[in-house]
Amino acid sequence: MPLGIRRFYAELGRLHLRRMGEARHFPARILKSAAARVGVLVFLALPSPQAVHGQPRSSVPELLRQFEAETVFWRQFEVAKAIVAANVAGVLPRLEPWLTHEDRGLRGNAAFIFARLGDPRGFDTIIAILDDRSPNRAIHSISWTGGPSIRGQIRQDRYYAAHLLGDLKDPRAIPILVPLLTDPDVKDIVPWSLGQIGDKSAIQPLIGTLSNPDPSMRVLAIDALVELKAAEALPRLRLLLNDHARSNFDKLESVAEAAQAAIAELQ
Protein backbone atom coordinates (compact mmCIF):
# COMPACT_ATOMS: atom_id res chain seq x y z
CA MET A 1 0.00 0.00 0.00
CA PRO A 2 1.68 3.25 -1.08
CA LEU A 3 2.45 5.91 1.48
CA GLY A 4 1.55 9.54 1.02
CA ILE A 5 -1.67 11.47 1.53
CA ARG A 6 -4.54 9.07 2.10
CA ARG A 7 -8.19 9.25 2.88
CA PHE A 8 -9.18 7.84 6.17
CA TYR A 9 -12.66 7.46 7.48
CA ALA A 10 -13.58 8.02 11.09
CA GLU A 11 -16.82 8.03 13.03
CA LEU A 12 -17.16 11.39 14.76
CA GLY A 13 -13.42 11.72 14.78
CA ARG A 14 -12.75 8.17 15.91
CA LEU A 15 -9.34 7.22 14.57
CA HIS A 16 -9.08 3.53 13.77
CA LEU A 17 -5.46 2.42 13.86
CA ARG A 18 -3.17 -0.48 13.27
CA ARG A 19 0.39 -1.15 12.25
CA MET A 20 1.25 -1.94 8.65
CA GLY A 21 4.93 -2.71 8.44
CA GLU A 22 6.49 -0.29 10.90
CA ALA A 23 3.99 2.54 10.30
CA ARG A 24 0.74 2.97 12.19
CA HIS A 25 -2.25 3.01 9.88
CA PHE A 26 -5.97 2.47 9.94
CA PRO A 27 -7.19 -1.15 9.68
CA ALA A 28 -9.27 -1.43 6.52
CA ARG A 29 -12.03 -3.57 8.00
CA ILE A 30 -12.76 -1.42 11.04
CA LEU A 31 -12.07 1.80 9.19
CA LYS A 32 -14.59 1.11 6.46
CA SER A 33 -17.12 -0.10 9.00
CA ALA A 34 -17.05 3.32 10.63
CA ALA A 35 -17.11 5.04 7.25
CA ALA A 36 -20.19 3.15 6.18
CA ARG A 37 -21.94 4.05 9.43
CA VAL A 38 -21.27 7.77 9.25
CA GLY A 39 -19.10 8.63 6.27
CA VAL A 40 -16.78 11.27 7.75
CA LEU A 41 -13.58 11.90 5.81
CA VAL A 42 -10.32 12.50 7.62
CA PHE A 43 -7.10 13.34 5.78
CA LEU A 44 -3.76 12.51 7.30
CA ALA A 45 -0.22 12.85 5.95
CA LEU A 46 1.74 9.68 6.54
CA PRO A 47 5.51 9.46 6.86
CA SER A 48 7.51 8.43 3.84
CA PRO A 49 8.97 4.90 3.78
CA GLN A 50 12.39 6.44 4.44
CA ALA A 51 11.08 8.17 7.55
CA VAL A 52 9.86 4.84 8.88
CA HIS A 53 12.45 2.36 7.63
CA GLY A 54 15.51 4.26 6.44
CA GLN A 55 16.68 6.25 9.42
CA PRO A 56 19.35 4.89 11.76
CA ARG A 57 18.25 4.00 15.26
CA SER A 58 18.09 7.08 17.48
CA SER A 59 19.64 7.29 20.93
CA VAL A 60 17.32 7.19 23.94
CA PRO A 61 17.79 10.93 24.70
CA GLU A 62 16.94 11.72 21.08
CA LEU A 63 13.87 9.47 21.21
CA LEU A 64 12.71 11.27 24.34
CA ARG A 65 13.11 14.61 22.58
CA GLN A 66 11.12 13.31 19.63
CA PHE A 67 8.39 11.98 21.90
CA GLU A 68 8.06 15.27 23.76
CA ALA A 69 8.04 17.32 20.56
CA GLU A 70 5.46 15.24 18.67
CA THR A 71 1.86 16.38 19.06
CA VAL A 72 0.16 13.96 16.64
CA PHE A 73 -0.71 10.91 18.69
CA TRP A 74 -0.35 8.24 16.02
CA ARG A 75 3.08 9.52 15.02
CA GLN A 76 4.09 9.81 18.65
CA PHE A 77 3.15 6.17 19.14
CA GLU A 78 5.90 5.16 16.70
CA VAL A 79 8.40 6.94 18.93
CA ALA A 80 6.86 5.28 21.99
CA LYS A 81 7.50 1.87 20.44
CA ALA A 82 11.12 2.77 19.82
CA ILE A 83 11.53 3.89 23.43
CA VAL A 84 10.05 0.59 24.60
CA ALA A 85 12.41 -1.32 22.31
CA ALA A 86 15.36 0.45 23.94
CA ASN A 87 14.20 -1.09 27.26
CA VAL A 88 15.58 1.63 29.51
CA ALA A 89 13.32 2.05 32.55
CA GLY A 90 15.30 5.12 33.54
CA VAL A 91 13.27 7.18 31.06
CA LEU A 92 10.12 6.90 33.16
CA PRO A 93 10.70 9.72 35.66
CA ARG A 94 11.07 12.17 32.79
CA LEU A 95 7.80 10.96 31.27
CA GLU A 96 5.74 11.03 34.47
CA PRO A 97 4.04 14.39 33.66
CA TRP A 98 2.67 12.84 30.46
CA LEU A 99 0.51 10.47 32.50
CA THR A 100 -1.74 13.44 33.27
CA HIS A 101 -1.48 15.20 29.89
CA GLU A 102 -4.76 16.81 28.83
CA ASP A 103 -4.50 15.14 25.43
CA ARG A 104 -5.67 11.59 26.15
CA GLY A 105 -3.99 10.23 23.03
CA LEU A 106 -0.59 11.52 24.13
CA ARG A 107 -1.31 10.41 27.69
CA GLY A 108 -2.13 6.95 26.41
CA ASN A 109 1.13 6.75 24.47
CA ALA A 110 3.12 7.58 27.60
CA ALA A 111 1.09 5.02 29.53
CA PHE A 112 1.96 2.44 26.88
CA ILE A 113 5.65 3.05 27.56
CA PHE A 114 5.16 2.73 31.31
CA ALA A 115 3.16 -0.47 30.97
CA ARG A 116 5.59 -2.12 28.58
CA LEU A 117 8.51 -1.22 30.84
CA GLY A 118 6.83 -2.86 33.80
CA ASP A 119 5.40 0.12 35.67
CA PRO A 120 1.78 -0.59 36.75
CA ARG A 121 0.83 3.05 36.37
CA GLY A 122 0.80 2.56 32.61
CA PHE A 123 -1.92 -0.08 32.53
CA ASP A 124 -3.93 1.78 35.15
CA THR A 125 -3.74 5.02 33.16
CA ILE A 126 -5.04 3.38 29.99
CA ILE A 127 -7.94 1.85 31.89
CA ALA A 128 -8.70 5.26 33.40
CA ILE A 129 -8.82 6.83 29.91
CA LEU A 130 -11.25 4.12 28.85
CA ASP A 131 -13.55 5.06 31.74
CA ASP A 132 -13.00 8.82 31.49
CA ARG A 133 -15.95 10.86 30.21
CA SER A 134 -14.83 14.18 31.67
CA PRO A 135 -15.17 17.20 29.34
CA ASN A 136 -11.84 18.51 30.62
CA ARG A 137 -9.55 17.33 27.83
CA ALA A 138 -7.81 18.44 24.66
CA ILE A 139 -10.44 18.48 21.90
CA HIS A 140 -9.53 17.78 18.29
CA SER A 141 -12.80 16.21 17.16
CA ILE A 142 -15.05 18.40 15.02
CA SER A 143 -18.84 18.25 15.11
CA TRP A 144 -21.09 18.24 12.07
CA THR A 145 -21.65 21.95 12.59
CA GLY A 146 -17.92 22.68 12.40
CA GLY A 147 -17.29 23.32 16.08
CA PRO A 148 -15.37 21.26 18.63
CA SER A 149 -17.13 18.07 19.70
CA ILE A 150 -16.57 17.03 23.30
CA ARG A 151 -18.68 13.91 22.81
CA GLY A 152 -16.76 13.00 19.66
CA GLN A 153 -13.44 13.47 21.44
CA ILE A 154 -14.51 11.30 24.35
CA ARG A 155 -15.44 8.56 21.90
CA GLN A 156 -12.13 8.90 20.07
CA ASP A 157 -10.10 8.82 23.28
CA ARG A 158 -11.93 5.81 24.65
CA TYR A 159 -11.54 4.02 21.34
CA TYR A 160 -7.81 4.66 21.31
CA ALA A 161 -7.47 3.38 24.87
CA ALA A 162 -9.21 0.13 23.87
CA HIS A 163 -6.82 -0.13 20.94
CA LEU A 164 -3.81 0.39 23.21
CA LEU A 165 -4.95 -2.53 25.34
CA GLY A 166 -4.64 -4.69 22.24
CA ASP A 167 -1.17 -3.27 21.61
CA LEU A 168 -0.14 -4.13 25.17
CA LYS A 169 -1.27 -7.75 24.87
CA ASP A 170 -1.87 -7.88 28.61
CA PRO A 171 -4.40 -10.60 29.58
CA ARG A 172 -5.58 -8.46 32.49
CA ALA A 173 -7.45 -6.41 29.90
CA ILE A 174 -9.72 -9.30 28.89
CA PRO A 175 -12.38 -8.84 31.63
CA ILE A 176 -12.30 -5.10 30.98
CA LEU A 177 -12.73 -5.39 27.21
CA VAL A 178 -15.35 -8.14 27.08
CA PRO A 179 -18.22 -5.99 28.45
CA LEU A 180 -17.31 -3.37 25.85
CA LEU A 181 -18.29 -5.67 22.97
CA THR A 182 -21.65 -3.88 23.11
CA ASP A 183 -20.35 -0.39 23.92
CA PRO A 184 -21.21 1.84 20.93
CA ASP A 185 -18.06 3.95 21.36
CA VAL A 186 -15.51 1.16 21.20
CA LYS A 187 -17.18 -2.09 20.13
CA ASP A 188 -15.67 -2.03 16.63
CA ILE A 189 -12.11 -2.26 17.99
CA VAL A 190 -12.72 -4.65 20.89
CA PRO A 191 -12.66 -7.90 18.85
CA TRP A 192 -9.34 -6.85 17.31
CA SER A 193 -7.86 -6.06 20.72
CA LEU A 194 -9.06 -9.37 22.15
CA GLY A 195 -7.47 -11.19 19.23
CA GLN A 196 -4.20 -9.33 19.66
CA ILE A 197 -3.99 -10.12 23.36
CA GLY A 198 -4.21 -13.77 22.42
CA ASP A 199 -5.73 -15.11 25.63
CA LYS A 200 -8.11 -18.05 25.22
CA SER A 201 -10.49 -16.62 27.82
CA ALA A 202 -11.76 -14.24 25.11
CA ILE A 203 -13.00 -17.07 22.89
CA GLN A 204 -16.38 -17.71 24.50
CA PRO A 205 -17.37 -14.00 24.61
CA LEU A 206 -16.40 -13.72 20.94
CA ILE A 207 -18.46 -16.80 20.10
CA GLY A 208 -21.33 -15.06 21.88
CA THR A 209 -20.79 -12.01 19.64
CA LEU A 210 -21.58 -14.21 16.64
CA SER A 211 -25.21 -13.66 17.67
CA ASN A 212 -24.87 -9.86 17.65
CA PRO A 213 -27.62 -8.30 15.50
CA ASP A 214 -25.00 -6.21 13.66
CA PRO A 215 -23.47 -8.29 10.82
CA SER A 216 -20.33 -6.17 10.93
CA MET A 217 -19.77 -7.17 14.55
CA ARG A 218 -20.32 -10.81 13.62
CA VAL A 219 -17.63 -10.55 10.94
CA LEU A 220 -15.21 -8.77 13.28
CA ALA A 221 -15.77 -11.48 15.89
CA ILE A 222 -15.05 -14.14 13.27
CA ASP A 223 -11.76 -12.42 12.43
CA ALA A 224 -10.76 -12.36 16.10
CA LEU A 225 -11.63 -16.04 16.54
CA VAL A 226 -9.36 -16.88 13.63
CA GLU A 227 -6.61 -14.79 15.22
CA LEU A 228 -7.07 -16.82 18.41
CA LYS A 229 -7.03 -20.10 16.45
CA ALA A 230 -10.31 -20.94 18.17
CA ALA A 231 -11.16 -24.37 16.74
CA GLU A 232 -13.85 -24.69 19.39
CA ALA A 233 -15.79 -22.03 17.47
CA LEU A 234 -16.19 -24.30 14.43
CA PRO A 235 -19.66 -25.66 15.33
CA ARG A 236 -21.01 -22.15 15.81
CA LEU A 237 -19.30 -20.90 12.65
CA ARG A 238 -20.92 -23.66 10.59
CA LEU A 239 -24.31 -22.37 11.69
CA LEU A 240 -23.46 -19.06 10.01
CA LEU A 241 -22.96 -20.51 6.54
CA ASN A 242 -26.49 -19.46 5.62
CA ASP A 243 -26.13 -15.99 7.17
CA HIS A 244 -25.96 -13.79 4.09
CA ALA A 245 -26.24 -10.45 5.88
CA ARG A 246 -23.41 -8.21 4.75
CA SER A 247 -20.94 -6.19 6.73
CA ASN A 248 -20.70 -2.48 5.93
CA PHE A 249 -16.95 -2.31 5.27
CA ASP A 250 -14.24 -3.64 3.00
CA LYS A 251 -15.83 -5.66 0.19
CA LEU A 252 -19.18 -5.78 1.98
CA GLU A 253 -18.33 -9.35 2.92
CA SER A 254 -21.23 -11.42 4.13
CA VAL A 255 -21.19 -13.23 7.44
CA ALA A 256 -21.41 -16.52 5.54
CA GLU A 257 -18.35 -15.65 3.46
CA ALA A 258 -16.35 -14.72 6.55
CA ALA A 259 -17.48 -17.89 8.31
CA GLN A 260 -16.55 -20.08 5.34
CA ALA A 261 -13.05 -18.59 5.18
CA ALA A 262 -12.65 -18.98 8.94
CA ILE A 263 -13.75 -22.62 8.87
CA ALA A 264 -11.23 -23.36 6.14
CA GLU A 265 -8.44 -21.82 8.18
CA LEU A 266 -9.38 -23.28 11.55
CA GLN A 267 -9.81 -26.78 10.20
Protein Blocks (a to p, Z undefined) as FASTA:
>chain_A
ZZdddddddeehiacdddehjbccddfklmmmmmmmnopacddddddfklmmmpccddfk
lmmmmmmmpmbfklmmmmmmmmmmnopaklmmmmmmmmmcfblklmmmmmmmmmmnopak
lmmmmmmmmmpccfbdcdfbdcfkopacfklmmmmmmmmmmmmmmmnopaklmmmmmmmm
mgmklmmmmmmmmmmnopaklmmmmmmmmmpfblklmmmmmmmmmmnopaklmmmmmmmm
mmcbdcfehjlpafklmmmmmmmmmZZ
